[in-house]
């Protein structure tokens, strides 16, 4: 894990910095991206990003996964798809950004700190938007941010638990 610490920390910092950046510049970027990609294309791109995150997480462990771990990961994927179904295409970026944030926060700081971070950052993101002239702070977005962060955190937790179990068995 020590060899991955610096790249994970850098990815976490970039992810964290992206949240206020997208809060402030989100509307113009949204209009620009919508002029380039259709809703379907954007959905496919964001789904590919999310799938890449899942694949990266699975590849981190060289040990095999138990059936229960694979079942838990499958349940997370189903939850991801359910959340994705209820979101507008422009809201799906929340899943990618906050899911990655939750995953990386857990990897770097553990469960308790990650939970505090994800609730604080999810709420702070919408609080910032409340005071911006062309944005609106929305409880639905807070819920989406928290849900997405929790999915990422849960994936990290499941993989870490499986890794701990595998190393104890050796």
N, C-alpha and C positions, 0 to 999 in steps of 0.2 A: 504493500500500500504506500510505503514511503516514496517509492519511485514515481507514483502517480500524484503525489500531494501537490507539487508545484503546478503541473498542468491543470489539475482540478481546481486549484485556487484561482488560477488565471481565468479559467472558464467561468467560475462563480463570479468573479469580479466583473467580467464582461456582461454576464447575465444580469447581475445586479444593476450595473450602469445602464443597461438597455431599458430597464423598467421606467425610470423617470424620463429618459430620452424619448421613449415611445409615448409616454403620457403627454409630453410637451409637443412633440412633432407628429403624433399619431394621426391626426386628422388629415394634414397635407400628404403624409406618406400613404395613408389609406386611399385617398383619392388618386394618387399617382399609381399605386399598385393596381387599383381597380381599373385604371385605364390601360394597363398592360395585360393583366390576366383576367380571365373570366372567373366566376365563382367556382366553377368546377375545377379549373386549373389551380386556383389558389388552394382549394380543399385538398387536391392531390399533392401539391407541394408541401403543405403543412403536415399532411398525413405521412408523407415520406420522411420528413424531418423527425416526426414522433417515432416512426418505425425504426429509424436509424438510432435514436436514443435507446429504444428497447434492445436492439441488436448489440449496440455498444455495451449496454449493461450486462447482457447475457454473455458476451465474449470476455468480459473482465475475469471471469472465473474459469480456470482451466479444469476444475473438478466438475463432474457430472452433477446434474440436478436431480433431486428426488422427485417422485411423482407428485407429492404434496406441494413442493415448490413450483413445479410447472403448472399445477392446477391454480395456485395462487396468482401466478403471473398471467395465466389465461383469464382469470376473474378480473384482474386489473385492466387487461386489454378490453374486455367487455364493458367495464365501467367507463373507460376512455371513449369507446364508441358510443355509449349511451349519452354521455355528456356532450360529445361532439354532435350528436343528432339534434340536440335541443338548442344549439348555438347558431347564430347567424354566421355566414362565412367570414365576415370581418372580425367576429369575436373569437374565432378559432385560434388566433395567434396567442390568446391567453393560455390555452392548453400547452402549447409548445414552450412559451417563455416561462410560465410559472411552474409547469411540470419539470422543466430542466432546473429551475431554481430550487424547487423542493428536493429533487434528486441530489443535486450537488451540495446543498446545505446539509443534508443528512450525511452524505459521504464525508464531508469535511468536519462537521461540528457535533454530530450525534443527534439523537432524537429530540431531547429537550430543547436544546438551543435552536435546532432547525424548526421546531414547532413555533417557538417564540418569533423567530425571524419571519416565517411564512405568514403568520397572522399580522405581524407589524407591517411588513412590506406590502401585503395585500391591501390592508386598510389605508396605509400611507399613500399608495398609488392613487387610490380613488379620492383621497383628501386633496392631493395635489391637483387632480383634475377638476375638483369642485371650484377651485379658485382660478382656473384658467378661463379666459374669455370664450374660447370656442369648444370647450369640453364640459362634461357634466359628470360629477361624482355619482355613481350608481351602485346601489346595494347588490343588484344582480351581478355586476362585475366583481364586486368583493367576493361574492359567493363562488363565482367562476374561478377567480384567482386562488382562493383557498382550496377549492375542490381540486384544481389542477395541481397545485403545490402538494397537496396530500397524496395524490396519485404518484407523483414523482418520489416523494418521501417513502411511501409504502413500497414502491419498487426497490428502492435502495435498501430499505429495511429487510425485505425478503431476501434479497441477494446477499446482504451482509450476514444475515442469520444462517443462510445455507452455507456460506463460505466458512463461518465459524464452526458449524456442525461438521463440515467436511474435514477441516483441519484438526478437529478434536478426534476424529475417527482414525487419523493416520498415526 
